Amino acid sequence: MNSDNMDPDYVDPNENVNAYHKGRGAQYNTKNKFQKDERVREHVEGIDDWTDENVATQYIITEAKSIVNKVDSPDVGMFYSMNPYQGCEHGCIYCYARNSFEYWGYSAGLDFESKIIVKKNAPELLRKFLMNPKWECVPISISGNTDCYQPAEKKFGITRQLLEVCNEFNQPVGMITKNAGMLRDKDLLQEMAKKKLVSILVSITSFDEDLRRAMEPRTTTGKQRIRVIKELSDLGVRAGVMLGPMIPGLNEHEMQRIMKAAAENGATFSAYTFIRLNGAIKFLFHDWLYKNFPDRADKVWHMIEQSHDGQVNDSRFGVRMRGEGHIATMVNMQYKKYGKLYGLNAERWELDTTQFRRPGEQMKLF
């Protein structure tokens, strides 16, 4: 099948068409393009021969080789990123990080949200990285790929350990999350904020709880995310709101409401993305959309296509995260209008890199 043209009748051979895994975004495992062999259901009517796979969350402890990665894309607004976890239990159906999970030998579907790779040695790797005399301090983003405050963080606490290392070195960081678990670290975030070493983005896609539960099944509510902005901004932490992705026919009409609520609770800057469905996400999202919103699925799907030159994905830098055409343009105009109205157009990076020091070194003067 041509991956650029989604067949509305396409059904993955691994999918149990009659099952719906509540609490999960993806409903099946897409094929990993890096694997030659796959296990398929050729006769779905042979129910005695199959059982639904266990989708309980598994934590896979690993010793990573590196933790800080250079970001070359001009679309994501970061220089370097680090991710203490790969895979994300939040299960957001649209997540672009799903495709990267195939590099680990897993599927971008159910595997991505049920098999969480835990980089246990991440704090040691970060310390080693920052001790390298070749490192010239620029902000590092925590959660450039998967959410650093997903449920695994409560169990393992690796994100807090990374923050402790950054605080020790006066290494500035940007963070993005959609989990209220960030408030567990508000003492440390406040301390870093006093030195202008931290800036946070809280991702809010909808205040519609029915939509949120279906689209982002293991995340906290929109109201709780507003609470994160409120509590941290009251402590002096520079906070912003991420609206993304905006999906025509599902949540783009909530843009003003979200920006207004964020600004009223202390947000001072914002960012947004427009939906794009690259790689395996195209099949997962299509399956999810038609199962959850059969009354408007065709309309939503075609509006996404209209915003990416007849496809649902665009890989071109500068265009892929914004879309094009009249629908994407209207979303962009709304964003600019309400950003100006609510004072959310400030620069994201206002962090101090001059204080960086390695243990035993004097603070930089320039």
N, C-alpha and C positions, 0 to 999 in steps of 0.2 A: 504494500500500500504506500502511496506517496504521502510522506509525512507532512507535506505542505498543504494537503487538502484533506480535512477531517471528514471521514465518512460518518454521517449521523447514525448509521446502523452498526457501526463498528463495536464489537464486543471482544474484550481480551479473552483469550482461551483459558486463562487462569481464573477468571472471575466467576464467582457464584452469583448469578444474576438475581437470585431470589433473596440473598442475604444483605443485610445492612448492618455494618459494624458501628453501633452507637458509640460516641466518644472518640471516633476516628474520623479524620478528614478523607484520606484515601480509602477506597473500599476494596482494593486488590493490589497486587504487586505487578507493576509493569516490567517488561523484559529489560534486563541489564544489557546494554549494547556492547559491553566489553566481555560478556560471557558467551561462549560458543554453545553451551548446553543449557537447556531449560526443561522444566517439568510442566506439562500442560494437561488440561482436562479435555480429552478428545470427545468424551461422551458424558455430557453433564447429566444425562438422565440416569446414569449408573450411580445413584446416590449411595449405594452400599459400599462403593469402592473409594469414597472420598469422605473426608471430614474437614470441616473448616479449620484452617491453621490457627494456632494459638496466637492471639495478638496482644497478649499481656506484655507489658514493657520489660525489656531486658537491658541491663547495663553491662557493657563490654569494656572492661578496664584495659587500657593500653599504655605503653610507654612511647610517647610521640618522639619524633626525631627533631622537630622544630615547632615553634609556636607562633612566631611573628612572621607575617607574610606581606610582601609588597603588593600594593593594589595598583594595577596599571589602568583600570577603567576610569575614564573621566566622568562617568555618569553617577558614581556612588558617593562622591564627596568625602573620600578618606584617602590617606596616604599609605598607612599600614593597618593591618587588622590582626586580631588573634581571637581564636575560638576555643574555649576550654572543652566544648562538647561538639561532636559531629552527629548529625541526626537531631531531630527536635520533637519532643513529645507533644508540643502544642498542636501539631497536626494541621497547620494552616494549609488548605488545599491548594492555594496559589503560590506557595513558597518557591522562589527561584533556587534555593539551596538544595532542593530535592535532587536535581540532576547530578550535583557533585557527589552525592552519596554512592553513585555507581562506581566511582573510583575506589571505594572501599570494598567493592565486591558485593554490594547489596542492591536492592531495588529502590527506586525513587518513590515507590508507593507506600504500602503498609510498613515495609522495613524501615523507611526513613523515620517514622514516628514511633516505632516500637522497639527498635534496636539502637540504643544510644551509646555511642562511643565516648568513653570518659578518658580524657588525657590527664591522667593522675599526676604526671611529672611536669605539668605546664608551669607552675610557679618556679621550679628550678630552671627550666629552659628559659623563662623570661629573665630571670636574674643573670644567667649566663649571657644572654643576648645584650642586656643593658650594660654589662661589664665590658663588652667589647669596645676598645678605644675608637674603633671606626664608626660607632653609632653616633650620628649627629641628631640631636633630639628634635623630633617632630611629633605631633600627636599620633597616638595609636588608637584605633577603634576596637573596642571589645564588643563582639557580636556582629562582625562584618558578614557572617554567613548564617549562623544559627543563634538562637536566643541564649545568652549567657545566664539568664534567670529562669530558664525552663525548670520543671519540677526536679530534675537531677541536682540542681544547685543546692536545694534544701538538704539533700543527702550528703553531697560531697564537698560543698563549700569552696570549690576551686576558684570561682570568680572573686570571692572575697580575698583569697590568698593572692590573686593577681593584683588586686587593688592595693593590698598591703605592700607588695613589692614596688608598685608604681609610686606609692606615697613615700616610701623610703628613698627612692631615687629622685623624687620630684619629677616624675615622668607624666606629662599630661595625657589624658585619655578622653575619648568620646565614647558614649555608651548608648545603645538602643535596646529597648525591651517592650514587651506587652504583658509583663508579669509584675504584679504588686510585690513579689518577693524582693525587689530592689530595695524596699523599705527596711529590710533586715540590715542593710549596710548603710543606713542613713547617717550613723555616727562617723563612719569613715568617709563617706561622701561629703559630709559637712566640713570635715577637717581638710580634705583636698580642695574643696570649693574656696576656702579662705585663702588658699595659695593660687587660685585660678588654674587648677589642675584637672578639672573635670567639667564636662558638659554632657547633658543627657537628652535623649529623644525618647518619648513615650509614643509607641505606635497605637493609633486608634483608627479603626476602619469603620466602626458602626456602633450606634447606641441601641440598635434593634437587637434585642437579646435572642430572638429566634434565628436571625441571620448569623449572629456571632457564634452561637452554639453549633450551627451547621458548618460554618466556614472556618472557624478557629476553635475547634471543640474543646481543647484543654487549656485555654487561656482564661485570664480573669476578665471580669465584665468591663464595659466601657466606663462605667461610673468609678470602678476601682482604679482604673488607669488615670482618670482625672484626679483621683485622690493622691496618686503617686506624684503627679505634677504639683499639686497643691502643697503637700507636706514637704517635698524637697525644695521647692522654690521658697517656701517660708523659712527654710534653714539656710538660704543663700546659695543653693545649688542652681546653676544656670540650666533651665529646663525648656525644652521645646516639644512640639508635637509633630509626629510623622503621620501623614494621611496616605496610607498606601497598603495595597493598591486601590486606586479608585476604579470601580467596575461599573460601566454604564448599565443601567437597568437594575442594579442591585444596591449600590451604596453611594454613587456619586452625588446624589441629591442631599446627602448628609454633610457635605463639606463645610457649609457655613455653620451649621449647628456645632460641629466638632471644633472648628477653629474658635468660635465664640466662647465655648465652654472652656477650652484650654487657656485662652487669653485671660478669661475672668478668674482663672485659678493659678495664674502666675507664669504661664508660658510666654516666652519672649521671642521665639523664633520658630520656624516650621520648615517642613519639607514634604514633598509628595511624589508618588509614582503612579503611572497609569498601568493597568493590567497588561501583561504580556505572558504568553503561554508557550514557553520554549521547551523543546525536548519532550520528555515523558510527561511533563506537567499538562501538556495539551490534552492527552488522553485521560489523565486523572481528573482534570477539571471538567472536561466534557461529561464524563460519567457522573461526577458529583452534581453538576448543574442540572442534568436531565432527571436525576433521581430526586433532587430536593426542590426544584422549581420547574416542574413540567409545564406549568401554565405560561411561563415566559422564557423558557430556555432558548427557543429558536431566536427570539428577539434579542436576548442578551448576547448569544453567540454571534449573531450577524453584526451587531454593533461593535463587538470586539474586532471582527474581521474588517469592518469599515475603517477602523482606526489603525490598521496595520497593512494597508494596501492590499486588502483582500485575503490576508492571512491572519493568524492569531499571534504571530510572533515577528519580531524584527530585531536583527542582531546588530544593526548599525549604531555606533556610538553617537550620542547626541539626539537620537530619535527613539531608540528602543524603550527608554523609561518614560517617555512622554506621549508617544503615539503621534499620529498625524491625521488630518482630515477634520471635518467640522465638529465631530463629537469630542475628540481629544482637544481641539482648540477651545471649545466651550468650557471644558473642565479646567484648562490652563487659565482662561480668562477669569473664571470664578476664583481660582486659587490666588491669583494676583490681586483681584479686587478685595477679597476678604482678608488677605494677608496685610494689605495696606490699611484696611478699615480697623483691624484688631491689633495692629502693631506687631505682626509676626514675620516681617521681612528682614529681620536682622541677620547678620552673618553668623553662620553656625560656629565657626572656630574663633573663639576669643579666649585662647588658652595661653598660658605663659610658659615658654620653652627655655627661658633664660635661667631658671632656677635649678635645672637638671644638674645632678652631681652623683658621682659614684662614691660609695662609702670609702672614706679616707681621703677624698679629694676636696679641695676648696670649691665653693660655689662659683660658677661662671660669672664673670663680670660683664661679658658681652654675649 
